[in-house]
Amino acid sequence: MTEQTATTMDSIEIREFLQDQRTGVLALAKASDAYAVPVSFFYGESRRKPRALARG
């Protein structure tokens, strides 16, 4: 198993990382009970463009 360490990422690096990933692990704990659940996800920016309310 490889050792993982935390790193600091700016907003662009975070967005690129999330866009490149498709799976992750949700890990929860309460007192001495802990569990992890694999999850699949999609991260994408909104493709909607603002529309003008009035023409003129």
FIPATI-601071 format. One record per residue: chain; y, z, x of N, C-alpha, C in turn. Coordinates in pm, 1 decimal. Each point is the difference from the previous one (the first is absolute). Example, Ala and Ser with C-alpha at 12.3 -4.5 7.8 and 13.67 -1.06 7.14 Angstrom:
+------+----------+----------+----------+----------+----------+----------+----------+----------+----------+
: kelo :  n.north :     n.up :   n.east : ca.north :    ca.up :  ca.east :  c.north :     c.up :   c.east :
+------+----------+----------+----------+----------+----------+----------+----------+----------+----------+
:    A :   -569.0 :    780.0 :   1319.0 :    119.0 :      0.0 :    -89.0 :    120.0 :      0.0 :     90.0 :
:    A :    105.0 :    -72.0 :    -35.0 :    119.0 :      6.0 :     82.0 :    109.0 :     73.0 :    -77.0 :
+------+----------+----------+----------+----------+----------+----------+----------+----------+----------+
This chain:
+------+----------+----------+----------+----------+----------+----------+----------+----------+----------+
: kelo :  n.north :     n.up :   n.east : ca.north :    ca.up :  ca.east :  c.north :     c.up :   c.east :
+------+----------+----------+----------+----------+----------+----------+----------+----------+----------+
:    A :   -117.2 :      0.0 :     84.1 :    117.2 :      0.0 :    -84.1 :    123.8 :      0.0 :     88.8 :
:    A :     97.2 :    -83.4 :    -33.1 :    121.0 :     -7.0 :     80.2 :    100.6 :    103.0 :    -48.0 :
:    A :     77.8 :     50.8 :     92.8 :    103.1 :     97.6 :    -34.0 :    121.1 :    -72.3 :    -56.7 :
:    A :     54.0 :     50.1 :   -110.4 :    118.2 :    -59.4 :    -61.0 :    116.0 :     97.4 :     11.5 :
:    A :    116.6 :    -52.8 :     28.3 :    119.3 :     82.8 :      8.5 :    106.9 :    -58.5 :    -91.4 :
:    A :     89.9 :     84.4 :    -43.9 :    107.9 :    -44.7 :    -87.2 :    108.6 :    -68.5 :     82.4 :
:    A :     62.9 :   -100.5 :    -58.3 :    111.7 :    -67.1 :     64.9 :    114.6 :    -13.7 :   -100.0 :
:    A :    119.4 :    -17.4 :     51.6 :    117.3 :    -21.6 :    -83.7 :     15.9 :   -149.5 :    -24.1 :
:    A :     26.3 :    -35.8 :   -126.2 :     17.4 :   -141.3 :    -35.6 :    129.1 :    -15.2 :    -79.2 :
:    A :     73.3 :   -108.9 :     24.5 :    118.9 :    -25.5 :    -80.6 :    -41.5 :    -69.1 :   -130.0 :
:    A :     93.4 :    -25.4 :    -89.2 :    -33.2 :    -55.0 :   -132.0 :    -65.9 :   -137.6 :      8.2 :
:    A :     37.3 :    -81.7 :     95.7 :    -60.8 :   -132.8 :     15.2 :   -144.8 :     13.5 :     45.3 :
:    A :    -25.9 :     88.6 :     95.9 :   -137.1 :     22.2 :     47.4 :    -88.3 :     57.0 :   -111.1 :
:    A :     54.7 :     89.0 :    -80.9 :    -76.4 :     56.2 :   -112.1 :    -37.0 :   -109.1 :    -99.1 :
:    A :     97.0 :    -83.8 :    -37.4 :    -25.5 :   -108.8 :    -94.5 :   -105.4 :    -96.0 :     54.7 :
:    A :     11.7 :    -39.2 :    125.5 :    -98.0 :    -91.2 :     60.0 :   -139.7 :     62.3 :      4.2 :
:    A :     -7.4 :    128.5 :     33.6 :   -128.9 :     68.5 :      3.8 :    -64.1 :      0.6 :   -138.7 :
:    A :     75.9 :     37.8 :   -102.6 :    -54.6 :      6.5 :   -135.3 :    -40.8 :   -138.2 :    -51.5 :
:    A :     75.5 :   -103.4 :     35.6 :    -34.2 :   -135.6 :    -43.7 :   -127.1 :    -50.3 :     66.0 :
:    A :    -31.3 :     48.7 :    120.0 :   -119.1 :    -44.2 :     72.8 :   -126.6 :     75.4 :    -40.7 :
:    A :     15.1 :    113.8 :    -65.6 :   -114.5 :     84.2 :    -36.2 :    -48.9 :    -32.5 :   -141.1 :
:    A :   -124.5 :     25.1 :    -27.1 :    -55.6 :    -19.1 :   -134.6 :    -79.7 :    121.9 :    -45.4 :
:    A :    -34.6 :     87.8 :     93.4 :    -73.7 :    121.2 :    -35.0 :     60.2 :    119.8 :     72.5 :
:    A :    -25.3 :    116.0 :    -54.4 :     47.0 :    123.0 :     61.7 :    -86.5 :    114.7 :    -47.0 :
:    A :     38.5 :    119.9 :     35.7 :    -73.8 :    119.6 :    -39.1 :     99.2 :    100.9 :    -57.3 :
:    A :    -29.1 :     46.8 :   -120.2 :     77.7 :    106.3 :    -61.4 :    -75.7 :    130.3 :     24.3 :
:    A :     57.4 :     88.7 :     78.2 :    -66.8 :    126.0 :     33.1 :     78.0 :    115.3 :    -62.5 :
:    A :    -72.6 :     87.4 :    -68.5 :     59.7 :    113.7 :    -68.8 :    -72.5 :    127.4 :     38.6 :
:    A :     73.4 :    111.2 :     -5.0 :    -61.9 :    128.5 :     32.2 :     63.7 :    109.6 :    -83.5 :
:    A :    -82.6 :     98.4 :    -32.7 :     47.4 :    119.9 :    -68.2 :    -83.5 :    115.7 :     52.3 :
:    A :     67.3 :     94.8 :     61.5 :    -68.1 :    113.4 :     62.3 :   -102.3 :    -52.8 :    100.9 :
:    A :   -126.8 :     33.3 :    -17.1 :   -101.9 :    -44.9 :     94.7 :    -74.2 :   -124.9 :    -48.6 :
:    A :     39.4 :    -53.6 :   -115.3 :    -61.3 :   -122.4 :    -51.9 :     83.3 :   -121.2 :     40.5 :
:    A :    -64.4 :   -100.8 :     54.1 :     68.9 :   -122.6 :     39.3 :    -90.0 :   -118.5 :    -28.4 :
:    A :     62.3 :   -112.4 :    -33.0 :    -77.0 :   -121.9 :    -19.7 :     89.7 :   -120.6 :     24.5 :
:    A :    -61.4 :   -113.4 :     25.4 :     71.6 :   -124.2 :     26.4 :    -62.0 :   -111.0 :    -84.5 :
:    A :     86.7 :    -85.7 :    -53.5 :    -43.9 :   -108.4 :    -87.3 :     53.8 :   -131.6 :     56.1 :
:    A :    -86.0 :    -98.6 :     22.1 :     50.4 :   -130.2 :     43.9 :     72.9 :    -68.1 :   -115.9 :
:    A :    110.5 :    -65.5 :     30.5 :     77.3 :    -70.4 :   -102.2 :     33.8 :   -140.5 :     48.1 :
:    A :     12.4 :    -89.6 :    -94.5 :     43.5 :   -136.2 :     27.3 :    138.5 :    -15.9 :    -61.4 :
:    A :     90.6 :    -68.4 :     69.7 :    134.7 :    -13.5 :    -53.2 :     63.1 :   -131.5 :     44.6 :
:    A :    111.3 :    -34.2 :    -65.0 :     79.7 :   -116.9 :     35.8 :    144.0 :     44.8 :      9.4 :
:    A :     66.8 :    -37.4 :    105.2 :    141.3 :     30.9 :     16.8 :     74.3 :   -131.5 :     15.0 :
:    A :     99.0 :    -22.6 :    -84.3 :     79.7 :   -121.4 :     10.1 :    139.5 :     23.7 :    -52.8 :
:    A :     92.1 :    -75.7 :     51.4 :    137.3 :     11.2 :    -46.5 :     14.4 :    -74.8 :   -132.2 :
:    A :     93.9 :     45.1 :    -80.4 :     26.5 :    -65.1 :   -128.0 :     53.0 :   -141.1 :     24.6 :
:    A :    -48.2 :    -93.8 :    -77.1 :     45.4 :   -138.6 :     13.6 :    105.5 :    -34.4 :   -105.7 :
:    A :     40.3 :     98.0 :    -78.8 :    100.0 :    -23.5 :   -103.3 :    136.7 :    -20.4 :     62.5 :
:    A :     73.7 :    -91.8 :    -57.5 :    135.3 :    -24.7 :     45.7 :     96.9 :     45.3 :   -109.4 :
:    A :    111.4 :     60.1 :     37.3 :     96.7 :     43.0 :   -101.9 :     58.5 :   -120.8 :    -71.3 :
:    A :     24.5 :     15.3 :   -127.1 :     60.4 :   -108.1 :    -79.7 :    138.6 :     42.6 :    -43.8 :
:    A :     88.1 :    -96.2 :     -9.7 :    135.3 :     28.2 :    -50.3 :     -6.1 :     24.1 :   -149.1 :
:    A :     77.0 :     96.0 :    -47.5 :      0.7 :     29.7 :   -142.6 :     86.2 :    -97.5 :    -78.0 :
:    A :    100.8 :    -55.4 :     63.6 :     88.9 :    -95.0 :    -69.4 :     25.3 :   -118.9 :     91.3 :
:    A :     12.9 :   -113.5 :    -62.1 :     33.2 :   -120.2 :     77.8 :    148.3 :    -24.8 :     -8.0 :
:    A :     53.6 :    -53.8 :    107.6 :    142.1 :    -24.2 :     -9.3 :     55.5 :    -78.7 :    113.3 :
+------+----------+----------+----------+----------+----------+----------+----------+----------+----------+
